[in-house]
Every structure is written in C-alpha cells, then in structure tokens.
C-alpha cells in the first residue's frame, strides 16, 4: 500500500471516529436495559455532559464441576489456558484426551507427573468426553 493511500485510509478512519464521538448516544437510560444481568457499574469520573459512555459487559467464567482429578486439572491447566478455552474443546475420547495431556507435558513442558496426567485425563473425560474407539493414538501413556 502506498503512503498516499495509507494517509487517505487513516484520515477517513479518524474522520469517522470524530463524527461518531460527537453524536449524542441513543443508549437507553432505563436501569438494567441492555445488560444481560441487570447490573450496572458506575464510573467514578462520569459527568452528565460527558459524551463518552461506559458499559460493563457480563463476564461469565466456566464452572468446572467437582470430581476426581479436578484439583490437578485446575492447578496445572488453568496456569496456561483460560478456562473458556478449555470448555470450547470438542468432546474427545479418553485416548485423545490422554494424548493431548501428554503433549502438554512432553512437548510444551507442563509441570505435571505421569500420575497427575492420568488424573487430569480422567477429569477431562468426565466433563467433556465421548466413548472411546478402542484404539489409543500412537504415543499415549500406558503403551
């Protein structure tokens, strides 16, 4: 992209931003309107004539049910992965989960023992597993 085109795109973007900031907001003034949980958060420096409006988006963390291996799972996995990332994974068979946990340990250096890897696998299967095909992928524990 030539410098002339870059300057044109940047100028148009800044102009659009300036126009959108100068128009009055059409956000409803009703309490709880537009928020998923009805809670609003006040902004300490908010002034009635301030054109900048703040909204607070709800933040929902996944809930990991109790079960064998949960403590090992939370301690070892959430250090590197967000809880939401973990819950977004597809339903894997036990052999696939075991392969994934082994990969985290052996390839990416997760600080877990073989015993913890098995407990974590058991937990993952209990919360997000599907029936095994009967064949473990190459390189899994217990070969």
C-alpha positions as a printed NumPy array, in Angstrom:
array([[  0.   ,   0.   ,   0.   ],
       [  1.448,   3.375,  -0.96 ],
       [  1.963,   6.103,   1.643],
       [ -0.692,   8.237,  -0.081],
       [ -3.346,   5.504,   0.245],
       [ -2.34 ,   4.829,   3.863],
       [ -2.781,   8.515,   4.694],
       [ -6.177,   8.576,   2.986],
       [ -7.395,   5.491,   4.891],
       [ -6.086,   6.868,   8.192],
       [ -7.747,  10.253,   7.556],
       [-11.096,   8.644,   6.733],
       [-10.892,   6.471,   9.849],
       [-10.139,   9.443,  12.087],
       [-12.948,  11.451,  10.5  ],
       [-15.422,   8.595,  11.103],
       [-14.267,   8.323,  14.711],
       [-14.676,  12.065,  15.265],
       [-18.18 ,  12.054,  13.777],
       [-19.304,   9.05 ,  15.831],
       [-17.98 ,  10.569,  19.069],
       [-19.696,  13.906,  18.502],
       [-23.213,  12.49 ,  18.06 ],
       [-25.454,  12.003,  21.112],
       [-25.821,   8.45 ,  22.314],
       [-29.007,   6.501,  21.655],
       [-28.416,   4.167,  24.616],
       [-31.482,   3.719,  26.776],
       [-31.423,   5.431,  30.156],
       [-33.604,   2.726,  31.72 ],
       [-31.839,   0.927,  34.571],
       [-30.639,  -2.504,  33.584],
       [-31.667,  -2.016,  29.944],
       [-29.201,  -3.696,  27.601],
       [-27.258,  -5.557,  30.271],
       [-27.54 ,  -9.307,  30.497],
       [-27.69 ,  -9.486,  34.25 ],
       [-29.285,  -6.123,  35.029],
       [-26.244,  -4.873,  36.935],
       [-24.64 ,  -1.582,  36.079],
       [-21.397,  -0.174,  37.286],
       [-20.893,   3.497,  37.973],
       [-17.861,   5.246,  36.595],
       [-16.125,   7.429,  39.243],
       [-15.424,  10.382,  36.928],
       [-18.701,  10.218,  34.986],
       [-20.216,  13.621,  34.264],
       [-23.729,  14.068,  32.843],
       [-22.455,  16.181,  29.946],
       [-19.614,  13.795,  29.082],
       [-20.077,  12.376,  25.539],
       [-18.211,   9.187,  26.46 ],
       [-20.408,   6.399,  27.795],
       [-19.245,   3.265,  29.539],
       [-20.983,  -0.068,  29.663],
       [-19.966,  -3.144,  31.589],
       [-20.229,  -6.436,  29.759],
       [-21.083,  -9.502,  31.836],
       [-18.193, -11.875,  32.397],
       [-19.069, -15.497,  32.89 ],
       [-16.343, -17.952,  33.809],
       [-16.998, -21.612,  33.081],
       [-17.823, -23.709,  36.109],
       [-15.82 , -26.891,  36.478],
       [-17.854, -29.477,  38.369],
       [-16.333, -31.35 ,  41.276],
       [-14.842, -34.743,  40.571],
       [-11.691, -36.835,  40.795],
       [ -8.775, -35.009,  39.183],
       [-10.378, -31.548,  39.318],
       [ -7.712, -30.078,  41.617],
       [ -4.89 , -31.354,  39.408],
       [ -6.707, -30.065,  36.344],
       [ -7.32 , -26.573,  37.721],
       [ -3.817, -26.31 ,  39.194],
       [ -1.975, -27.489,  36.079],
       [ -4.13 , -26.452,  33.122],
       [ -5.52 , -23.041,  34.033],
       [ -1.958, -21.77 ,  34.52 ],
       [ -1.537, -21.665,  30.727],
       [ -5.087, -21.941,  29.349],
       [ -8.062, -19.747,  30.042],
       [-10.995, -21.702,  31.477],
       [-13.091, -20.662,  28.483],
       [-10.538, -22.124,  26.063],
       [-10.702, -25.466,  27.823],
       [-14.501, -25.616,  27.717],
       [-14.502, -24.747,  23.988],
       [-12.762, -28.019,  23.103],
       [-14.792, -30.716,  21.36 ],
       [-15.822, -33.899,  23.13 ],
       [-12.77 , -36.146,  22.857],
       [-12.397, -39.815,  23.634],
       [-10.238, -40.832,  26.594],
       [ -7.373, -41.795,  24.308],
       [ -7.463, -38.399,  22.586],
       [ -7.607, -36.507,  25.893],
       [ -4.686, -38.596,  27.157],
       [ -2.721, -37.768,  24.022],
       [ -3.488, -34.048,  24.461],
       [ -2.426, -34.048,  28.12 ],
       [  0.752, -35.966,  27.225],
       [  1.509, -33.386,  24.534],
       [  1.128, -30.573,  27.076],
       [  3.579, -32.352,  29.388],
       [  6.146, -33.659,  26.919],
       [  6.106, -31.037,  24.162],
       [  5.079, -27.829,  25.944],
       [  6.649, -28.564,  29.334],
       [  3.634, -28.655,  31.629],
       [  4.9  , -29.359,  35.133],
       [  2.877, -32.471,  35.868],
       [  3.779, -36.04 ,  36.732],
       [  2.55 , -39.075,  34.822],
       [  0.159, -39.776,  37.708],
       [ -1.246, -36.218,  37.513],
       [ -1.574, -36.558,  33.732],
       [ -3.773, -39.609,  34.218],
       [ -5.914, -37.843,  36.838],
       [ -6.295, -34.78 ,  34.582],
       [ -7.274, -37.04 ,  31.693],
       [ -9.873, -38.781,  33.842],
       [-11.328, -35.418,  34.81 ],
       [-11.422, -34.121,  31.232],
       [-13.166, -37.293,  30.103],
       [-15.695, -36.947,  32.924],
       [-16.619, -33.367,  31.939],
       [-16.074, -33.445,  28.166],
       [-15.513, -36.988,  26.972],
       [-17.087, -39.284,  24.448],
       [-16.945, -43.064,  24.048],
       [-13.557, -44.47 ,  23.07 ],
       [-12.997, -46.075,  19.69 ],
       [-10.857, -48.717,  21.396],
       [ -7.583, -47.633,  19.814],
       [ -5.265, -45.231,  21.57 ],
       [ -3.333, -42.79 ,  19.389],
       [  0.351, -43.559,  18.938],
       [  2.482, -42.193,  21.764],
       [ -0.047, -42.334,  24.611],
       [  0.751, -43.348,  28.154],
       [  0.439, -46.982,  29.072],
       [  1.626, -48.377,  25.728]])
